[in-house]
Amino acid sequence: MPELPEVEVVRRGLADHLLGAQFESTEVLHPRANRGQEGSLSVLLDGAVITDIRRRGKYLWLNLGNGRTDGHADTALFVHLGMSGQMLVGEPGMVTSPHLRIRAGLTSATGARVELAFVDQRTFGRWLHTDTDAAGVPLPVTHIALDPLEPGFDAAATARKIRGRRSEIKRVLLDQTVVSGIGNIYADETLWAAGVKPMRRASALLQRDTVELLGEARTVMERALAAGGTSFDTLYVNVNGDSGYFSRSLNVYGQEGEPCPRCGTPIRRVTWTNRSTHYCPGCQTR
């Protein structure tokens, strides 16, 4: 699943093209891409205006107004990219992929006709029209914790929450109800940057070390964001279809057997919590 930097790249691209755009037509081409929806997505989105495009952790949504000032603006189009979801913006008919699952025709704020296409090879992602809370957060996301790049993120409070868990620190970093946006790639990179062994108990970390760890998470993801995210194949792309290139800068993830950039010890990979975990046994000792 794309992690925070990859989803933020998509969010920024959508914001560049679609803020103020109005839905004119929507076609669901595969039912799994709109699973759980009550009512017709086409009817629900008809005439809706995109008022904001937001993200929390790995989750993305388009806040909607109806353009008719009748007071029903507290809804959103929640987008879960799954393992391979792509949100592509272009001229109508531009996307011809056999994995096209949903397409929507919109009129942009400038009056141009554009198409928003949801392509998803593995069909784990979906669109869902949903109500929001008072802050405009879709109901499926309200249980998700703030992420390190989000305004209002409290590193000290999050560190205390992390230290209250007895699980291994990597497992806690992957818990989206504790801190969101960090997946397998950036957990490994963050722990390496902080010099913390992935299997260490979260409760054994000092408060200052845990705050430092969250600072490293922010730094790692900001660097990934600047590089357009991490792409290992053609499944993750931005709204223009371009891949990110942060994979060229990874220090431990996917680097099994390579010398650690910091101490030269070969990077080790272990299968743990049903995932591959990469770390340096030489310098990740905290």
Number of C-alpha atoms within 10 A of each C-alpha: 17 26 21 28 28 25 29 25 20 24 21 16 18 22 16 11 16 24 17 20 23 26 24 18 17 21 14 18 14 15 13 15 25 20 12 12 15 11 9 14 18 16 12 17 22 18 20 24 26 24 19 17 20 19 23 22 24 24 24 24 25 26 26 28 23 21 16 11 8 8 9 12 19 18 24 27 23 25 22 22 26 18 16 19 27 26 23 21 23 15 12 15 12 13 18 9 12 9 17 20 24 21 22 20 21 26 19 19 15 8 10 10 16 22 24 25 26 27 26 25 18 12 19 15 23 24 23 20 25 19 20 21 12 8 8 19 23 25 14 13 17 15 11 18 18 22 27 26 19 13 8 9 14 14 18 15 12 21 23 17 16 24 20 13 16 14 16 17 24 25 20 21 26 17 16 18 14 18 23 23 30 26 20 20 19 26 24 27 21 27 25 26 21 20 19 24 22 26 13 17 18 24 18 16 19 14 17 11 15 25 20 17 22 23 16 20 25 19 16 18 24 17 14 23 20 13 19 23 27 24 18 12 9 11 18 25 25 24 22 14 14 12 20 24 17 19 17 11 12 18 22 28 22 18 16 17 14 15 16 21 13 12 12 12 16 18 21 20 18 12 9 13 10 7 10 14 22 28 28 30 17 16 18 16 13 14
